[in-house]
Amino acid sequence: MRAGFNGRLEKYRILAIKNNLKNGEILDVGCADGVMAQALAPHFKYITAIDGSAELIAKARKLKLKNVDFICTLFEEFKPKEKFDSVILSDILEHVSNPVALLRLARHWLKADGRVVLLCPNANSIHRQIGVLAGLIKDVHDLNSTDKKVGHRRVYDIARLKKDIAKAGLRVKKVGGMFFKPLANDQMDELDDSVVEAFYQIGKSLPPDYLTEIYVQCGK
């Protein structure tokens, strides 16, 4: 589980992913300590969850989930015997050195009628736009202190994300946004759960361009 407000956002990320998956064989890429897989396991047939960290995979295996296979492997070395109905890329593309290469791998792992469901931070989030106006960053795509702390290499807006998806040979089927976040993480983390939930609910009626994370469902 992530620390601070990022951890509080996790349940909303899981909902966004869950509502866009196709049931069947699911691949969770960059599964970390298994929080996503644990939440999805009761609702889906079978999940293969991969991560390059032996420490995190060891922690995930302690969850003892009957329908989840946790595998320690680098993305580029993963060679499954079967293809998947859904491939999850949740908060991964902003971290990797070559996101298009990873998207191409995801396409390769996918069945002909399958879905890649990805989610990542949104450069145009209101809190980043406020950061520009306040002089904290020069451009919404700049890496702020939180981005650098968690190892982000880039921040996508919807247009840039669509370009990388197209380069990988995937087709966008659905685009959405998740959670209205007007303040920085440490400020948001001081709010009561009821207020945080209200920000999530009001985000449902706002354009995805302004929300803190964007998700895309795509296919071959």
C-alpha positions as CSV (number, residue, x, y, z in Angstrom):
1,M,0.0,0.0,0.0
2,R,1.3,3.5,-0.9
3,A,1.9,6.0,1.8
4,G,0.0,9.2,2.5
5,F,-2.7,10.5,0.1
6,N,-1.5,8.2,-2.7
7,G,-2.6,5.3,-0.5
8,R,-6.0,6.8,0.1
9,L,-6.5,7.2,-3.7
10,E,-5.8,3.5,-4.3
11,K,-9.3,2.3,-3.8
12,Y,-10.5,4.8,-6.5
13,R,-7.8,3.6,-8.9
14,I,-8.9,0.0,-8.3
15,L,-12.6,0.9,-9.1
16,A,-11.5,2.6,-12.3
17,I,-9.5,-0.4,-13.4
18,K,-12.2,-2.9,-12.3
19,N,-14.9,-1.2,-14.2
20,N,-13.0,-1.4,-17.5
21,L,-11.6,-5.0,-17.4
22,K,-12.9,-7.9,-19.4
23,N,-13.4,-11.0,-17.3
24,G,-11.2,-14.0,-17.8
25,E,-7.4,-14.3,-17.7
26,I,-6.0,-11.0,-16.4
27,L,-2.4,-9.8,-16.3
28,D,-1.5,-7.2,-13.7
29,V,1.8,-5.6,-14.8
30,G,3.9,-4.0,-12.1
31,C,1.8,-5.5,-9.3
32,A,4.1,-4.4,-6.5
33,D,2.9,-5.8,-3.2
34,G,-0.3,-7.2,-4.6
35,V,-2.9,-4.6,-3.5
36,M,-4.6,-4.3,-6.9
37,A,-4.6,-8.1,-7.4
38,Q,-6.0,-8.7,-3.9
39,A,-8.9,-6.3,-4.5
40,L,-9.7,-7.7,-8.0
41,A,-9.3,-11.5,-7.1
42,P,-12.8,-12.0,-5.8
43,H,-14.3,-10.6,-9.0
44,F,-12.3,-12.2,-11.7
45,K,-11.4,-15.7,-12.9
46,Y,-7.6,-15.7,-12.7
47,I,-4.9,-13.1,-12.4
48,T,-1.2,-13.3,-13.3
49,A,0.6,-10.6,-11.4
50,I,4.2,-9.6,-12.4
51,D,6.9,-7.3,-10.9
52,G,10.6,-7.0,-11.1
53,S,11.1,-6.6,-7.4
54,A,11.7,-9.9,-5.5
55,E,11.0,-8.2,-2.2
56,L,7.6,-7.0,-3.3
57,I,6.7,-10.3,-4.9
58,A,7.6,-12.1,-1.7
59,K,5.3,-9.8,0.2
60,A,2.5,-10.3,-2.3
61,R,2.7,-14.1,-2.1
62,K,2.0,-13.8,1.7
63,L,-1.5,-12.8,0.7
64,K,-2.0,-16.4,-0.3
65,L,-4.6,-15.6,-3.0
66,K,-5.8,-18.8,-4.6
67,N,-6.6,-17.4,-8.1
68,V,-3.5,-15.1,-8.3
69,D,0.0,-16.2,-9.5
70,F,2.6,-13.8,-8.5
71,I,5.7,-13.9,-10.7
72,C,9.0,-12.0,-10.2
73,T,10.2,-11.0,-13.7
74,L,11.3,-8.0,-15.7
75,F,8.6,-6.9,-18.2
76,E,10.8,-7.6,-21.2
77,E,11.7,-11.1,-20.0
78,F,8.1,-12.2,-19.3
79,K,7.0,-14.9,-21.8
80,P,3.5,-16.3,-20.9
81,K,2.3,-19.5,-22.4
82,E,-1.2,-18.1,-23.0
83,K,-2.5,-14.6,-23.9
84,F,-4.8,-12.5,-21.7
85,D,-8.3,-11.1,-21.9
86,S,-7.2,-8.0,-20.0
87,V,-3.8,-6.4,-19.3
88,I,-3.5,-3.8,-16.5
89,L,-1.0,-1.0,-16.6
90,S,-1.8,1.0,-13.5
91,D,0.6,3.9,-12.8
92,I,3.4,2.2,-14.7
93,L,3.9,4.2,-18.0
94,E,5.1,7.3,-16.2
95,H,7.9,5.3,-14.5
96,V,9.5,3.3,-17.3
97,S,12.2,4.4,-19.6
98,N,10.4,3.3,-22.8
99,P,6.6,3.4,-22.4
100,V,5.9,2.6,-26.1
101,A,8.0,-0.6,-25.8
102,L,5.9,-1.6,-22.8
103,L,2.7,-0.9,-24.6
104,R,3.9,-3.0,-27.5
105,L,4.6,-5.9,-25.0
106,A,1.1,-5.4,-23.6
107,R,-0.4,-5.7,-27.1
108,H,1.6,-8.9,-27.7
109,W,0.3,-10.4,-24.4
110,L,-3.3,-9.6,-25.3
111,K,-5.9,-11.8,-27.0
112,A,-7.3,-10.6,-30.3
113,D,-10.5,-9.3,-28.5
114,G,-8.8,-8.4,-25.3
115,R,-8.3,-5.0,-23.5
116,V,-5.4,-3.1,-22.2
117,V,-6.5,-0.9,-19.3
118,L,-4.1,1.7,-18.2
119,L,-4.1,4.5,-15.7
120,C,-1.7,7.3,-15.0
121,P,-1.4,10.8,-13.4
122,N,-2.8,13.6,-15.5
123,A,-0.6,16.6,-16.4
124,N,-3.7,18.8,-16.8
125,S,-5.1,18.0,-13.3
126,I,-6.4,21.1,-11.6
127,H,-3.8,20.9,-8.8
128,R,-1.0,21.0,-11.5
129,Q,-2.6,23.9,-13.3
130,I,-2.8,25.7,-9.9
131,G,0.9,24.9,-9.4
132,V,1.8,26.7,-12.6
133,L,-0.2,29.8,-11.7
134,A,1.4,29.8,-8.2
135,G,4.8,29.6,-9.8
136,L,5.6,26.2,-8.3
137,I,6.2,24.6,-11.7
138,K,6.7,26.3,-15.1
139,D,4.6,23.9,-17.1
140,V,2.0,21.2,-16.2
141,H,4.3,18.6,-17.7
142,D,7.2,19.5,-15.5
143,L,8.2,17.0,-12.8
144,N,7.3,18.4,-9.4
145,S,8.9,17.3,-6.1
146,T,6.4,14.5,-5.6
147,D,7.0,13.2,-9.1
148,K,10.7,13.1,-8.5
149,K,10.3,11.4,-5.1
150,V,8.2,8.5,-6.5
151,G,10.4,8.1,-9.7
152,H,8.2,9.6,-12.4
153,R,10.0,10.2,-15.7
154,R,7.1,12.0,-17.4
155,V,3.6,13.3,-16.8
156,Y,1.0,12.5,-19.5
157,D,-1.9,14.5,-20.7
158,I,-4.6,12.7,-22.7
159,A,-3.3,13.7,-26.1
160,R,0.3,12.6,-25.3
161,L,-1.0,9.3,-23.9
162,K,-3.1,8.7,-27.0
163,K,0.0,9.3,-29.2
164,D,2.1,6.6,-27.4
165,I,-0.8,4.2,-27.5
166,A,-1.1,4.7,-31.3
167,K,2.7,4.2,-31.7
168,A,2.3,0.8,-30.0
169,G,-0.3,-0.3,-32.5
170,L,-3.2,-0.1,-30.1
171,R,-6.6,1.5,-30.6
172,V,-8.2,3.7,-28.0
173,K,-11.8,2.5,-27.1
174,K,-12.6,4.6,-24.0
175,V,-11.0,7.5,-22.1
176,G,-12.0,8.7,-18.6
177,G,-10.7,10.4,-15.6
178,M,-10.6,9.7,-11.9
179,F,-10.8,12.0,-8.8
180,F,-11.0,15.8,-8.6
181,K,-7.9,16.9,-6.7
182,P,-7.5,20.7,-6.3
183,L,-4.6,20.6,-3.7
184,A,-1.2,19.0,-3.1
185,N,-1.0,15.5,-1.6
186,D,0.0,16.7,1.9
187,Q,-3.0,19.1,2.0
188,M,-5.4,16.5,0.7
189,D,-4.2,14.0,3.3
190,E,-5.5,16.3,6.1
191,L,-9.1,16.0,4.9
192,D,-11.7,13.7,6.4
193,D,-12.7,10.6,4.5
194,S,-16.1,12.1,3.8
195,V,-14.6,15.1,2.1
196,V,-12.2,12.9,0.1
197,E,-15.2,10.8,-1.0
198,A,-17.0,14.0,-2.0
199,F,-14.1,15.0,-4.3
200,Y,-14.3,11.6,-5.9
201,Q,-18.0,11.8,-6.5
202,I,-17.9,15.4,-7.9
203,G,-15.1,14.2,-10.3
204,K,-17.6,11.9,-12.0
205,S,-19.4,15.0,-13.4
206,L,-16.3,16.8,-14.5
207,P,-14.3,16.5,-17.8
208,P,-11.5,13.9,-17.5
209,D,-9.0,16.6,-18.6
210,Y,-9.2,18.2,-15.2
211,L,-9.0,15.1,-12.9
212,T,-5.9,13.9,-11.2
213,E,-5.6,10.6,-13.1
214,I,-6.7,9.5,-16.5
215,Y,-7.6,6.0,-17.7
216,V,-7.8,4.5,-21.1
217,Q,-9.3,1.2,-22.3
218,C,-7.7,0.1,-25.6
219,G,-7.4,-2.9,-27.8
220,K,-5.8,-4.3,-31.0
